[in-house]
Amino acid sequence: MNLEDAISSWGSSITCIGVRLEDNKLVVCAPYGLNDIFSMTIRHIKKQFTEEKYQEKTKKWKNKWPLLTIIPWNNERE
């Protein structure tokens, strides 16, 4: 498994992002794009994440950032 594969399995689309410096330029790895980040939308990635963990994280994030849009776990994306 490479770094990009690992990033794509993190629990939500907005956490699936990495940035590295290559030849003095920033290279962004965002396998699910950047739209969810800019629209403040939390969307589940079920690869290696449980519903319980997703609920726990999204509840904490929503308390901190009330304008977030949370896509429910049972909303099928994958």
Secondary structure, 3 states (H helix, E strand, C coil): CCHHHHHCCCCEHHHCCEEEEECCEEEEECCCCCHHHHHCEECECCCCCCHHHHHHHHHHHHHHCCCCEECCCCCCCC
